[in-house]
Amino acid sequence: MVKAFAKVLTPQEAQVAYARVYRPRPPATEVVPLMEAFGRVLAADVRATEDLPPFDRSTVDGYAIRATDTGAPPATLTVVGEVLMGHAAPFDLGPGQAVRVPTGGMLPPGADAVVMQEKIEYPDPRTIRVPRPVKPGENVIARAEDVRAGEVVLEAGVRLRPQEVALLAGLGHTAALVHARPRAAILVTGDEIVPPDRAPGPGQVRDMNTYSLAGLVSALGGVPRPYGIIEDRLEVFLAVLREAHRDADLVLISGGSSVGDRDLVADAITALGAPGIVVHGVAIKPGKPTVLAVVEGKPVIGLPGHPVSSMVVFDVFVRPILAGLMGLRARERPNRRIRARLAQPIPSEGRREDHIRVAVDVRDGVTCAVPILGKSGVITTMVRADGIVVVPIGVEWLEAGAEVEVEVFD
């Protein structure tokens, strides 16, 4: 049984060491209806097969005209008809003529501008007077101004937000080819852990980590697969671990990653297969007893049992792994950082990278980060927090008023 951390690495060293061993597999793909594509990651480039819009259209209610007819204002034009919404103009526009068009309506051939109905005069029902020169393209969305046929409009690896899905719909797509959502197994170990519906006995606590980890996985676009609370016996835990490893794309283990006699995660991962544990022990606070492993190409991550530690380690190590399993390209991974001023000083040990929970507040027009200090088992420090400030290794004090970077929670 593992009795001590072989070597404690900095978070950056741990990430580099893990990247040398872990090579993400190409994610599977599937076709989903467009209504189910929100938040999914596009698996292939999308090339437009048609122009968008497919015709010149008005952006206002008014009159379609030839801009050249307004060169010597005021210009008096003859109204020769009206374009109905959803219909093509049944005639071409000639010199000195105007046609009434609705917002979104199609311009007749020959027209290159639209004058808002509020900006013109009406000498009689068949005549309008335009008091100023009008530029070509004014109040018009030209054909292919949005998208030109043959153009790559969306690249593989993009997360589909409502605006991307709307674009696909506008180009006639009813489905999207996306990466399959990665399945994340969640195993919780510890004889002291009981389900939320049970009253804890002496020395027992209710399970929180299944729910926090499942929520984090879901928020990123993965599929959480909870395996429940597992008994602190190696043969029992290993049997469940084998099943989870077989059926999931990523295995998250909460608890049992330290070096006490009852902490069995390292032994179970070693027995699971090769190459096994890459990192065991990271100079991060909270979260030192972190395990980063790879077994048969799949990531297996041991997170600390304290709820705050578990969430911090998830953000540092699991979030980028999950993004890779989703096929999300690096530049699509959100930058959740803002600048703020510390409302009060932060002391730190200096020996580990310290992740301090902070609340974000605006005081006299200045964005402030208010430290929320507390132990890694106190979940309310996360509930009250809006984000994290990272104090680097070697720094023992941050002054009040110092500018810091806050990684804001989703």
Steps between C-alpha positions, in 0.01 A plus 500: 500500500624850417607669825640838388489736206785393273556856376284807539492702177390854437171521308689601187747211536208263556325617183817461294571153642143390435500635144804283422300186580136582428406524134129575454319271261298658218147535636216312334247693293124496465229686312247682717189701409567872496276554803732270698824657376525785752823472699634215288839512325503500122686200356562628145526828314174635361513651151211711373321363194306822440522874552360654816288698452407359160379840375541872572265580790384813675587568863216752545145576393531747216552539127752323278668744263802552275752703701611686189152655472559697823821673392333842470258524795219528553424206270143439391429134416197317369368210712438213257398224740564301814702189588311268734683318778613157386453581131728613219446835330301440179684776311837673456554847641564768242643854524295737712295221654447370856342185642362458850679219693457360854781423744659179373336537161673424171630792295388502136770474232644845433462626859812546712377694805199547726374825653322473835136597472547751784771684303298592191219733397176399326372760251230254387424123528708418189798724574775525763755773553846405638657807665865386504744293295489125572806276479497164317442220753329725753251300712574189294652162585651393170480149366784290654592786734469256792628178339621420149441156347813284528627681809595305816267656755574281804814303579528164673555533874259791546250476785156568355340796671152626406652728235686216328190280503300789354755533219469130420123533489528803272709293259244222486652250744267292713773299676864538602798263507641533851742323730346251740474628856775338712382272779659575837476229765485637855610271783484608863689300760499522877329306778417834660287610201122445498235598242313831540180322605667337801562663835876486564612308806800587716800570277294494180422769242260514207627463146549838332766421243284280279273799448767768459697290251188399307402865476844605378505224238152588377576872485794432270295276271592154628273222624549415871472133595488472881598160641398576856691473826745211494623304799857557617617151402747458216330203333158668513629834377709342224200308365297820467801685358542237227135536399520880497821496298346265245182702449616863531737732316632657819506374859481739795568359848409708803687422821756236583781678316714588802757272661323369810447132570137522384575691179496240224464691172867477403505123556178452303623707204828310496307172491268632228765512231781683323653748479328591827583790729690789342469754782419444867527816702476857372622818670158658497284621788244362535559176314843357579396128489406515132554192280539529123502164326447345159381143458476356150473846350226625732552771763446396861511789746508470879359809670521586870201418717444850636237670283689825441821315415311278260350795312832687481682196362219442251543852368879475469536150357166346398353797313767498224484120472123512457528778242739282299268200523221719363710601199488865606780690329732692732394847392135412568569425866361796689722758663323551830749748647440856613726757667416624849649676802546307823268632770725361775839330517551129433757304702640183341746228599716551192576128467193420289293671234217640710149518352310758702122526473381857445175689465492764228349835590495848347592775746504863388523386140795267567473122457621345825591145600403424860688196638290226662739312724414158635599136511464268201214312664281810535273495195339835584826673406426386144133591526590856598774529238483630144843378397858414590817705537818298454796591722815362332756282676756717677258784574408527869298821502279700265430854613155653518449708186721275286365428154423130461350270241177328600397179328123536511282195553263401219 
